[in-house]
Amino acid sequence: MKRKITILCLFAVIVVGVVVYSILHFSYDDVSNDKDAIINSTIQKTMDKGNIPGLSLCYIDGNDTYINSFGYSELDDKTKVDNSTLFQIGSNSKAFTAFAVSQLIKENKIELDGKVSDYLDNFYLNYYKSYRGKKYNGQVDVTIEQLLHHTSGIPTNSIVDIPESNDENSLHDTVYGFSNMSLKNYPGSRFEYATINYDILGLIIEKVTGESYEKYMQDNVFDKFGLTNTTAEQVSNISSGYKESLFGIKKYDAPVYKGNTPAGYIVSDIEDMCRWIKIQMGMISTEDSELLQMTHEANHANSTGLNNAYYASGWYCNETVDGKLVFHGGDNPNFSSFILFNSEKKIGVCVLANVNSVYTTSLTEKIYNILEGNHRIVKAEDTVGILNNISRFIIGFFLIFIIAVIVLIIKQIIRISYLKKHKTDNYIKTNYKNAVVLGVILTAFIVGMRFIPRLFFANAGWEFARVWMPDSLYIAANVVSVGLVCFFIYYVLSSYKVSDETYNLVPLVIVSAISGFGNSMIIFMINMAISRGERFDKVLFIYFIIGLLIYIFGQRIVRFDLIKISNEIIYKKRMDITSKVLESNYEQFSSLDSGQIETVLNNDTEVISNFSNVLITGLTSLITIICCFVYLGIVSIYGLGIVLGVVLIAVSLYMLIMKNANGHLEKARTSQNVFFKRIGDMIGGFKELSLNHDKKISYKQDMKETCEDYKDKIKKGSYKFAGVFIVGESLFTIVIGAIVFIFPIVFKNQNMHLREYVFVLLYVTGPINAVLNAVPNVIRTKISWNRIGELIKKLDISCEDTDASSKNDRIHDFHSIKIVDGRYKYKVEDENGFEIGPINAEFGKGQISFIVGGNGSGKTTLVKLLTGLYKPVEGKIYINNKKVMLDELGKYYTTVFSDFYLFDKLYGVNIEGKEGAIEEYLKELGLFEKVSIKENEFSTVKLSTGQRKRLALLISYLEDKPIFLFDEWAADQDPVFREFFYTELLPKLKEKGKCIIAITHDDRYFNLADQVICMEFGKVKDQNYNLLEYY
């Protein structure tokens, strides 16, 4: 918590510092009395920040007019921009087109509410949605006014479909390329800026005047207003255009979009644009003043959502208390412009730049604020610049990534070649399915990168992106593709392994080490940047980002792969333990502690599954610490000596205390077995505990003692580790204090090194703590691993005599089973265990045999010998007079023991085609309305004891084995079903040729048995076929 508060405080200090610096920096400009100096300074700073090669700027402030140019129109030959340099003005062309339309409206050649289809033959727009409760399914009318206000319903992304063109019919072909398009919105319902709207207006101008757009604009607009250097024609003496690229600003010859001239490709210089603003503000009188003001009349019915602005005709308008602000921007692939004026205040600004930059807009707003005396801070959200920088970082990271992967590929190829050469008998293999899946995913991802431009502009493809966005984005996409292909090759090669139990962790260790290096690289770059003062160093910043990416991506790769491997190991361990439990003999299983299996399968495997995080965090932190120590050694070898001394002390304390703590954790783990056993007792004996209050209190006390014992032991171990952690952390704090206070005394003139040491040590505190915290987790993992090994070892011993390869193809040839001289003795430490035998008995096909006797006489032990659950210490068991292995006996039996367990699913039973028989059985057993079977699963097993036994009997029916064994089945049945069991069920089974062995005390039904075996004190007292003589 303290560390979090400290981080938050540091963050707050940084934020406050930045804000204060910004305010002071802004105020510095404000206190200056030289307006031109302020403006010139602002221009230079903005050009530098926005990487603008050249621009022209003008402002009007009442009677003052300022026109100036900066930078270069041609970087290669250093040709400077002057006031006559021509620029594309982009979407500021729309204001000219809008004025021309207004002229034609005044001349009654165009009607404001006229339909586009009235002027353009066979040009239609469609709408296929509902609007105000009416469903539209085809052509709709779009008016001239809607085109002017961008409420035509044409979507913004239509700009993507404007074609490259430079012929006489470009405007016609461009506009008619959108004929029959589907509108996004119903005409007039919503504002959505769409460049093509003004191209349609440009074509309408051609149609109603009979002149080309270029000629009409020249004769009736540009010349009329004295804009001698403004034209809609293609010109050659224009400034070179530039755009952001991988290595900075570069010259860029954008494609020609002559068909988009009315909306964005008029050319002008700063002097003409200054005159144009004055005309707009009424400072130059013309006969068309009213028409110009009409173009400033906004459509208030549809908000643009842009700073409370509404769209007029070629202009955005924002009516404020200080007057109406009229503005518009213009962005082309390699040019940009922005115009902003206030007619009431007679303030206007225009900036023309030879690069598409958001800083053109911010510079205009800054100059306007200076002229207005407004202290608003203008921020530029440089999306293109951010995108370019992100692309640069991606390229840098993936170049490093590709190199690393190529090295790994070479190493893996060498390894595979070695394995093929030396391990031909145990040939390496790989999971081709995973490789194919990964290949499909990566292929889909690479193919999907063609849609990356759509993240920035809907429906845009790479052709559009390469025109409008930095080329670094395209390069980054290709570099990423190459990197992914290399990674796929490496993945396929690294997935080879010697056997299913072997995992190649070397690649993960290497990537983890690289990630740790990236983590340390971050602090190196920060430290170096601090040491170089306030000057921004682009190279350091790039390497800082590269280090951050190495760390993040390295961690992701390693953690994901290690999680996969660790969980695979846990899965195999759990399945191995489960398999060994199921394959073990019942006698050995019964001797295991009841809580041991649950603890191992649940807790111990979970502890190991968490080890991946501990391992990777510890390894990455360790590499970070090593790299930081190397850096500190370069700065000062003596300071490193102090640090290493403290670290060695901390490690020594860990090693000493670890031995003691390890013992406590081992004891705690043993107590956990007892705890789980107590839980089993509570669940299994809850009925008895509920009925007997004294028993409940006594059990609760026993559980309390068990929990306290576990608590005390785990606390003692944890206290040891907590103590050493506190000591280690305190010593580390002490070493920082020693460096701060001793360095200035011992090492003169080392203030810079002192700061570097403190900063690095503060940074490396986190990794050191991570390593310290990993130690107890490693010990817990070791304990759990050992406990798993112990259980597996016990189960391996119990499985030695089992034969899992026994066949089931002879069970239907069963005739008889007999035990000859069978003896069994229970193993009890320091006591003489109960013993039965020698026993000789035979049970035949189509025969009912009852085993009777008092409690403790050995009845259940006998049937456990017959079924193979217990291994006789002496004697043999024969089926059809042939000796059989104990693990083969179970396949002949279907059993219902007195302590039977009822699974909620039918395991090992095929019920296909037996639906009718199941229904009859359920009816016969009185369970039809209580239980159903669907997909081999019972609808419920929450039944009475008698009903559960009947359900177990149903399972015996379905299993249909040669021998049916019942242990006191009728004991929990009502008189009706008890009668049914003895008088109907057993005779039916006998008729089917089944061998029935039943433990019973119901002497009234002894006459139904073919033989009665009476047990007493572990021996057969009598085996009598003549029941009348027996009684």
C-alpha positions, -999 to 999 in steps of 0.1 A, spaced: 0 0 0 28 24 9 45 17 -25 12 25 -43 8 58 -24 44 67 -32 39 60 -69 7 80 -69 25 109 -52 53 108 -77 28 107 -105 9 137 -90 42 157 -87 51 149 -123 16 160 -135 17 192 -115 51 199 -128 41 195 -164 10 217 -159 30 244 -141 56 243 -168 29 246 -195 13 275 -177 46 293 -172 56 286 -208 23 300 -221 25 330 -198 60 338 -212 45 346 -246 16 365 -230 38 390 -211 56 400 -243 45 432 -259 58 424 -293 29 407 -311 48 399 -342 76 384 -322 51 362 -304 35 351 -336 69 344 -353 80 324 -322 47 305 -322 51 297 -359 86 284 -356 78 262 -326 47 248 -343 67 241 -375 94 223 -356 69 203 -335 48 194 -365 76 188 -389 62 213 -414 87 220 -443 71 253 -454 40 275 -449 25 308 -456 5 327 -431 -16 358 -430 -37 375 -404 -60 405 -404 -64 424 -371 -86 453 -378 -66 476 -400 -34 456 -396 -26 430 -422 3 405 -418 15 382 -446 46 361 -443 61 328 -454 84 304 -436 104 273 -445 109 257 -478 88 249 -508 115 225 -520 137 209 -493 161 193 -518 174 226 -533 163 247 -503 139 268 -523 121 290 -497 84 297 -495 74 332 -504 41 350 -505 35 339 -541 41 303 -535 11 282 -546 -6 256 -523 -35 233 -526 -61 247 -502 -79 214 -498 -115 216 -486 -113 253 -484 -122 249 -521 -157 242 -510 -163 279 -500 -156 289 -536 -178 262 -550 -206 272 -526 -203 309 -537 -206 299 -573 -237 279 -565 -251 309 -547 -245 330 -578 -264 306 -600 -292 305 -575 -294 343 -577 -295 340 -615 -323 314 -612 -303 288 -629 -303 266 -598 -330 264 -572 -319 259 -536 -345 232 -530 -341 218 -565 -334 181 -569 -301 168 -580 -318 146 -605 -333 177 -621 -298 188 -632 -280 155 -637 -296 130 -660 -298 94 -648 -281 103 -615 -299 87 -586 -293 81 -550 -310 53 -530 -322 48 -494 -331 13 -480 -340 20 -444 -369 34 -424 -372 71 -416 -399 85 -393 -420 53 -396 -418 50 -434 -399 23 -451 -378 34 -481 -366 9 -507 -350 27 -536 -345 62 -551 -349 93 -529 -345 130 -538 -315 149 -527 -316 187 -529 -290 214 -537 -294 227 -501 -287 193 -486 -255 190 -507 -244 225 -495 -250 216 -458 -237 180 -460 -271 165 -451 -275 146 -483 -270 113 -465 -239 104 -484 -214 89 -459 -180 104 -450 -161 73 -461 -173 79 -497 -140 97 -501 -123 63 -504 -141 57 -537 -130 89 -554 -108 77 -583 -75 90 -595 -80 109 -627 -66 137 -648 -86 139 -680 -113 163 -692 -142 141 -681 -128 135 -646 -155 154 -628 -183 137 -647 -168 103 -642 -161 108 -606 -196 120 -598 -214 94 -618 -193 68 -601 -215 74 -571 -248 72 -590 -272 46 -575 -252 45 -543 -270 37 -510 -272 66 -486 -263 62 -450 -289 87 -437 -322 99 -451 -316 132 -470 -319 162 -447 -320 142 -415 -284 144 -403 -251 162 -409 -223 140 -422 -194 156 -439 -189 141 -474 -164 156 -499 -183 142 -529 -213 165 -521 -193 195 -535 -181 175 -565 -218 169 -574 -223 207 -570 -193 213 -593 -208 190 -620 -242 208 -617 -224 241 -622 -210 226 -655 -245 214 -666 -263 247 -660 -236 270 -674 -224 249 -702 -189 256 -692 -162 236 -675 -160 240 -638 -125 254 -641 -135 281 -666 -166 292 -648 -147 296 -616 -119 315 -632 -143 339 -651 -170 343 -625 -153 339 -591 -115 342 -591 -112 371 -616 -142 388 -603 -127 390 -568 -92 399 -580 -77 365 -570 -51 366 -596 -31 336 -584 -61 313 -576 -71 286 -600 -90 254 -603 -66 242 -631 -37 219 -627 -5 240 -623 32 231 -624 46 259 -604 31 248 -571 51 240 -540 63 205 -535 41 185 -512 54 164 -482 41 138 -458 52 119 -428 73 88 -434 94 63 -415 125 85 -415 107 118 -411 92 142 -436 96 133 -472 86 147 -506 55 131 -519 38 135 -553 3 126 -545 -20 111 -572 -42 135 -591 -79 136 -583 -91 161 -608 -126 149 -604 -124 162 -568 -114 197 -577 -146 215 -566 -143 200 -532 -106 200 -525 -81 209 -552 -83 246 -559 -48 262 -558 -40 296 -543 -13 317 -526 -14 335 -492 -19 369 -507 -51 358 -526 -63 340 -495 -58 371 -474 -79 390 -499 -105 363 -499 -108 366 -461 -112 403 -462 -139 399 -489 -156 374 -466 -155 398 -437 -168 427 -458 -135 446 -456 -134 447 -494 -167 458 -508 -182 439 -537 -215 436 -553 -219 401 -540 -217 409 -503 -251 396 -497 -243 363 -515 -212 360 -494 -231 365 -462 -256 339 -474 -228 313 -475 -223 320 -437 -259 312 -429 -257 279 -410 -281 251 -411 -292 250 -374 -314 220 -379 -284 196 -380 -255 201 -356 -220 190 -367 -210 180 -332 -178 201 -336 -175 227 -309 -211 237 -311 -206 246 -347 -231 243 -376 -224 239 -412 -233 267 -437 -222 266 -473 -186 257 -475 -180 271 -440 -184 260 -404 -200 286 -382 -199 290 -344 -220 318 -330 -205 330 -297 -209 360 -274 -179 375 -292 -195 371 -326 -198 345 -353 -167 324 -359 -164 312 -394 -138 286 -402 -129 256 -424 -99 233 -428 -85 217 -458 -64 185 -458 -50 168 -489 -25 140 -489 5 164 -491 -10 199 -483 -32 214 -456 -48 248 -449 -70 264 -423 -91 296 -424 -106 313 -393 -123 347 -391 -147 368 -371 -164 394 -392 -176 414 -362 -141 418 -347 -124 420 -381 -100 393 -371 -90 366 -396 -62 341 -400 -51 317 -428 -23 292 -428 -12 273 -460 12 244 -455 29 219 -479 23 189 -456 -9 173 -443 -6 183 -406 -30 189 -377 -6 216 -366 -18 238 -395 -51 240 -376 -36 245 -342 -13 272 -355 -43 291 -370 -61 289 -337 -31 300 -317 -26 331 -339 -62 339 -336 -61 336 -298 -31 359 -297 -48 385 -318 -80 382 -298 -61 384 -265 -75 350 -255 -53 328 -233 -69 295 -243 -43 267 -247 -46 250 -281 -37 213 -282 -30 195 -315 -41 158 -316 -16 146 -341 -32 113 -351 -9 110 -382 22 117 -362 11 93 -334 4 66 -360 38 72 -376 56 69 -343 37 38 -334 46 23 -367 82 31 -361 81 14 -328 65 -16 -343 91 -18 -370 120 -14 -345 106 -41 -322 98 -66 -349 132 -62 -366 148 -72 -333 122 -99 -329 130 -113 -364 167 -114 -357 161 -132 -324 137 -157 -340 161 -164 -369 188 -172 -343 164 -195 -325 154 -212 -358 191 -219 -366 196 -234 -331 165 -255 -334 174 -268 -368 208 -279 -354 190 -296 -325 166 -314 -348 194 -326 -370 212 -339 -339 181 -357 -327 175 -373 -361 210 -385 -362 213 -399 -326 178 -408 -316 164 -427 -345 149 -453 -321 129 -428 -302 120 -405 -331 110 -370 -324 75 -360 -331 54 -328 -331 18 -318 -327 9 -310 -363 -27 -301 -353 -15 -272 -331 9 -261 -359 -19 -261 -384 -42 -242 -361 -15 -216 -354 -7 -214 -391 -44 -207 -399 -46 -181 -372 -14 -163 -383 -25 -165 -419 -58 -150 -410 -40 -123 -390 -17 -115 -419 -45 -114 -444 -65 -94 -419 -38 -67 -419 -50 -56 -452 -79 -41 -433 -57 -21 -409 -66 12 -428 -102 6 -418 -92 12 -383 -86 48 -392 -111 52 -421 -140 30 -429 -138 9 -462 -103 22 -468 -77 -1 -484 -40 0 -485 -41 21 -517 -60 48 -499 -38 44 -468 -6 47 -487 -19 80 -501 -32 95 -469 -12 78 -442 25 76 -434 44 49 -454 57 36 -421 23 20 -415 26 -1 -447 62 -10 -439 53 -19 -403 25 -42 -416 50 -60 -439 76 -63 -412 50 -77 -388 40 -102 -415 76 -113 -419 80 -116 -381 49 -137 -378 60 -161 -406 94 -164 -388 77 -171 -356 55 -198 -371 85 -215 -386 102 -214 -352 70 -226 -334 68 -257 -357 105 -265 -352 104 -259 -314 74 -281 -310 95 -311 -318 103 -331 -287 119 -364 -277 88 -378 -261 54 -367 -247 70 -362 -213 97 -338 -225 93 -301 -229 118 -277 -245 120 -249 -220 152 -234 -235 133 -211 -259 111 -199 -231 141 -192 -209 158 -173 -236 127 -152 -243 123 -146 -206 159 -134 -204 153 -111 -234 122 -98 -216 143 -91 -185 168 -73 -206 140 -52 -221 129 -43 -185 164 -32 -175 167 -13 -209 138 9 -198 156 22 -167 188 26 -187 171 49 -212 153 69 -185 185 73 -166 204 85 -197 176 109 -206 177 124 -171 215 127 -173 212 147 -206 190 173 -191 157 187 -204 165 182 -241 143 157 -257 164 129 -273 144 110 -300 169 81 -301 166 75 -263 128 77 -265 127 52 -294 149 28 -275 128 33 -244 97 22 -263 117 -7 -278 127 -19 -244 91 -16 -232 79 -36 -261 105 -63 -256 95 -66 -220 57 -67 -227 58 -90 -256 85 -112 -241 64 -116 -210 33 -124 -230 50 -151 -251 67 -168 -222 38 -167 -198 13 -180 -223 36 -208 -234 46 -217 -199 10 -217 -186 3 -241 -214 32 -264 -205 26 -262 -168 -11 -269 -171 -3 -298 -194 21 -312 -168 -6 -307 -141 -31 -324 -163 -8 -354 -169 0 -356 -132 -37 -356 -123 -45 -381 -149 -15 -402 -140 -25 -402 -103 -61 -409 -112 -51 -438 -135 -28 -452 -108 -56 -449 -82 -80 -467 -105 -55 -494 -114 -44 -500 -78 -59 -529 -58 -87 -522 -34 -67 -535 -4 -39 -510 -9 -62 -482 -17 -81 -488 16 -48 -484 35 -42 -448 22 -51 -418 43 -85 -407 32 -74 -370 29 -42 -378 10 -56 -383 -25 -79 -352 -23 -50 -330 -11 -27 -342 -38 -52 -339 -66 -65 -306 -55 -40 -285 -35 -7 -299 -45 -14 -298 -82 -28 -262 -79 4 -251 -62 25 -265 -90 2 -249 -116 10 -215 -101 47 -222 -104 48 -208 -139 41 -173 -128 66 -176 -100 93 -190 -123 89 -164 -150 85 -134 -127 116 -146 -107 137 -153 -138 127 -120 -155 134 -101 -123 167 -118 -119 179 -109 -154 167 -73 -147 187 -72 -115 218 -86 -132 217 -61 -160 211 -33 -136 241 -44 -115 263 -45 -146 252 -10 -154 259 2 -118 293 -15 -121 301 6 -152 290 37 -134 310 30 -102 326 -3 -93 329 8 -56 292 15 -54 285 -19 -69 307 -35 -42 285 -19 -15 253 -31 -32 266 -67 -37 277 -68 -1 242 -60 11 226 -85 -13 249 -112 -2 239 -106 34 203 -108 25 208 -140 6 227 -155 35 199 -147 58 175 -163 34 196 -195 32 198 -198 70 161 -192 77 149 -211 47 160 -244 63 139 -238 94 109 -224 74 110 -254 51 105 -278 80 75 -258 92 59 -258 58 65 -296 55 46 -301 88 19 -278 77 15 -298 45 11 -330 66 -15 -313 87 -34 -305 56 -39 -342 49 -55 -346 83 -77 -315 76 -91 -331 44 -97 -363 63 -118 -344 88 -138 -328 60 -145 -363 46 -156 -374 81 -180 -344 84 -196 -351 50 -198 -388 54 -209 -388 90 -232 -357 90 -262 -378 98 -246 -392 129 -233 -358 139 -267 -342 135 -284 -368 157 -258 -368 185 -250 -334 200 -221 -347 222 -206 -363 191 -210 -331 172 -193 -310 199 -165 -336 202 -160 -336 164 -160 -298 163 -133 -297 189 -112 -322 170 -116 -301 138 -107 -270 158 -75 -287 170 -67 -298 134 -72 -263 120 -52 -247 148 -24 -271 142 -23 -263 105 -26 -226 113 2 -226 138 26 -245 115 19 -224 84 22 -192 105 56 -203 119 69 -209 84 54 -177 70 68 -157 99 103 -169 91 100 -158 54 83 -125 64 111 -118 88 138 -124 63 119 -104 37 117 -74 60 154 -77 69 163 -79 32 141 -50 22 154 -29 52 190 -36 42 182 -25 7 168 7 21 199 11 42 222 7 12 203 34 -7 207 57 24 244 48 26 250 56 -10 231 90 -7 250 100 25 284 83 20 289 88 -17 294 126 -14 320 120 13 339 91 -2 336 98 -39 340 135 -48 323 150 -78 300 121 -82 267 138 -79 255 125 -113 265 90 -105 248 93 -71 215 102 -88 219 74 -113 226 49 -85 196 59 -64 173 59 -94 184 25 -106 182 10 -71 147 24 -66 137 9 -99 153 -25 -91 136 -27 -57 106 -42 -74 125 -70 -92 144 -78 -60 112 -81 -40 98 -103 -67 128 -126 -64 125 -126 -26 88 -134 -28 95 -162 -52 116 -182 -26 87 -194 -4 66 -202 -34 95 -223 -48 97 -242 -15 59 -248 -14 61 -261 -49 89 -284 -40 69 -297 -10 39 -303 -32 60 -320 -58 75 -343 -33 41 -352 -19 28 -360 -54 59 -382 -59 53 -401 -26 17 -409 -35 27 -420 -70 53 -443 -55 28 -459 -31 3 -464 -60 31 -479 -82 37 -505 -55 1 -514 -53 -2 -517 -90 26 -542 -94 4 -573 -92 -24 -560 -114 -28 -570 -150 -46 -544 -171 -45 -564 -202 -71 -590 -192 -98 -599 -217 -135 -598 -214 -143 -622 -242 -149 -653 -220 -172 -641 -193 -203 -655 -210 -188 -690 -208 -190 -689 -170 -200 -721 -152 -187 -719 -117 -164 -701 -93 -147 -716 -63 -122 -707 -36 -98 -733 -24 -81 -731 10 -86 -693 9 -72 -673 38 -69 -636 46 -56 -616 75 -61 -579 82 -28 -560 87 -30 -540 120 2 -524 135 12 -539 168 -19 -561 169 -32 -594 157 -56 -586 129 -88 -605 122 -83 -636 100 -106 -658 80 -101 -692 65 -92 -716 53 -123 -715 32 -135 -738 5 -166 -730 -14 -180 -732 -48 -208 -712 -66 -223 -723 -98 -243 -710 -128 -281 -709 -122 -275 -713 -84 -286 -691 -55 -262 -690 -26 -267 -673 7 -239 -663 30 -251 -659 65 -237 -654 99 -234 -629 128 -218 -595 126 -180 -598 123 -182 -634 112 -163 -627 80 -191 -626 54 -181 -593 37 -144 -603 38 -153 -636 20 -171 -618 -8 -142 -594 -11 -119 -623 -16 -143 -638 -42 -144 -606 -61 -107 -600 -60 -109 -569 -39 -87 -586 -13 -57 -608 -22 -57 -641 -3 -26 -647 18 -31 -683 9 -53 -703 -14 -65 -700 -50 -96 -689 -68 -108 -708 -99 -134 -700 -126 -145 -729 -146 -118 -749 -128 -91 -726 -141 -70 -704 -119 -75 -667 -126 -56 -635 -118 -73 -614 -91 -78 -584 -115 -98 -607 -139 -124 -615 -113 -142 -582 -114 -154 -586 -150 -176 -615 -139 -194 -596 -112 -221 -571 -109 -224 -561 -72 -244 -541 -47 -225 -538 -15 -241 -526 17 -218 -495 15 -223 -491 -22 -216 -457 -40 -242 -446 -65 -227 -426 -94 -249 -401 -111 -239 -416 -145 -239 -450 -160 -202 -458 -164 -193 -487 -185 -229 -495 -195 -242 -493 -230 -279 -485 -229 -284 -481 -266 -314 -502 -277 -323 -509 -241 -347 -480 -235 -377 -503 -234 -361 -527 -209 -350 -497 -187 -386 -485 -186 -398 -519 -175 -371 -522 -149 -379 -488 -135 -416 -497 -133 -408 -530 -117 -386 -514 -91 -411 -486 -83 -388 -458 -97 -404 -449 -130 -419 -417 -117 -389 -407 -97 -359 -414 -120 -352 -412 -157 -320 -418 -177 -309 -395 -204 -275 -396 -222 -263 -422 -196 -271 -399 -167 -297 -403 -140 -321 -374 -136 -315 -376 -98 -298 -398 -72 -313 -379 -42 -334 -408 -31 -341 -428 0 -316 -456 9 -340 -483 -3 -347 -465 -35 -309 -460 -41 -304 -497 -36 -331 -504 -61 -314 -480 -86 -282 -499 -80 -301 -531 -87 -312 -515 -120 -275 -509 -129 -268 -546 -121 -296 -555 -145 -281 -534 -172 -245 -547 -166 -258 -582 -171 -227 -600 -157 -226 -638 -150 -224 -634 -112 -248 -612 -92 -235 -603 -57 -258 -587 -31 -246 -575 3 -277 -571 26 -297 -557 -4 -331 -563 12 -321 -548 46 -333 -513 37 -364 -523 17 -400 -523 27 -418 -557 31 -431 -555 -5 -398 -551 -22 -381 -575 2 -407 -601 -8 -401 -591 -44 -364 -595 -41 -364 -631 -27 -395 -645 -44 -394 -629 -78 -361 -613 -86 -337 -640 -75 -357 -668 -92 -358 -648 -124 -320 -644 -123 -316 -681 -116 -337 -689 -146 -314 -668 -167 -285 -689 -156 -270 -663 -133 -249 -672 -103 -264 -654 -73 -244 -648 -41 -262 -629 -14 -253 -619 21 -285 -619 41 -300 -623 76 -335 -630 63 -338 -666 75 -375 -669 65 -362 -670 29 -333 -694 34 -355 -722 18 -351 -704 -15 -314 -709 -17 -296 -738 -33 -269 -735 -7 -264 -716 26 -229 -709 38 -228 -701 75 -198 -680 87 -186 -678 123 -154 -663 136 -139 -662 101 -146 -698 92 -173 -717 75 -194 -733 102 -216 -752 79 -223 -754 42 -256 -773 39 -278 -780 9 -304 -797 31 -320 -767 48 -345 -789 68 -317 -807 85 -298 -774 90 -327 -760 110 
